[in-house]
């Protein structure tokens, strides 16, 4: 099982209380890439969610942290999705 935009939004809201959050599923733009082709080969890409997402986020919890620390917080929040097959996350800190 991979993630849907809704799943990722829910998890980030729960963990990071963002004041700005936009999650965009870009999986269709990556057809044939590593991760996507594996999911399509076993027939689960369409039914279980996406593999490539763009996240635009701002959170009060990021105050005073380095860019790397902010990214680590996001990856920690989404680790269960990564473990389940989420292939790529593009992060835009706002």
C-alpha positions in Angstrom: 0.0 0.0 0.0 1.3 3.4 -0.9 -0.1 6.8 -0.1 -2.8 9.0 -1.4 -2.6 12.8 -1.2 -5.3 12.6 1.5 -3.2 10.1 3.5 -0.1 12.3 3.4 -2.1 15.5 4.3 -3.7 13.7 7.2 -0.4 12.5 8.6 1.4 15.8 8.2 -1.4 17.7 9.8 -1.4 15.3 12.7 2.4 15.5 13.2 3.4 19.0 12.2 0.3 21.2 12.5 1.2 23.1 9.3 -0.3 26.5 8.7 0.2 26.0 4.9 0.0 22.6 3.3 -0.5 21.4 -0.2 0.1 17.8 -1.3 0.2 17.1 -5.1 0.3 13.6 -6.5 2.7 13.7 -9.4 2.9 10.0 -10.0 1.3 10.1 -13.4 4.2 12.3 -14.6 6.7 9.6 -13.7 5.3 6.7 -15.6 8.1 4.2 -16.5 10.4 5.5 -13.8 11.8 3.3 -11.1 9.2 2.6 -8.4 6.3 3.5 -10.6 6.9 0.8 -13.1 7.4 -1.8 -10.3 4.0 -0.7 -8.8 2.3 -0.9 -12.2 3.8 -4.3 -12.9 2.1 -5.8 -9.9 -1.1 -4.0 -10.7 -1.3 -2.0 -7.5 -0.4 1.6 -8.5 -3.8 2.7 -9.4 -5.6 1.1 -6.6 -3.3 1.8 -3.7 -2.1 5.3 -4.3 0.8 7.3 -5.7 4.5 7.0 -5.6 5.7 10.6 -6.3 4.4 13.6 -4.4 5.2 17.3 -4.1 4.6 18.8 -0.7 4.4 22.5 -0.1 4.5 23.2 3.6 5.0 25.7 6.4 4.7 25.0 10.1 5.3 26.9 13.3 7.2 23.8 14.4 9.9 24.7 11.8 10.8 28.0 13.5 14.5 28.3 14.0 15.4 25.0 12.4 17.7 24.4 9.5 16.4 23.3 6.1 17.8 19.8 6.8 16.1 19.5 10.1 12.7 20.5 8.6 13.1 17.9 5.9 14.0 15.3 8.5 10.8 16.1 10.4 8.7 15.7 7.2 10.4 12.4 6.3 10.0 11.1 9.9 6.3 11.9 9.7 5.9 10.0 6.4 8.2 7.1 7.2 5.5 4.5 7.2 4.5 5.5 3.7 8.1 5.4 2.5 8.4 1.9 4.0 5.3 0.9 2.1 6.6 2.1 -1.3 6.4 5.9 -1.5 9.2 6.5 -4.0 9.8 10.2 -4.2 8.9 13.3 -2.2 9.7 16.8 -3.5 9.5 19.3 -0.6 8.9 23.0 -1.0 9.3 24.8 2.3 7.2 28.0 2.3 
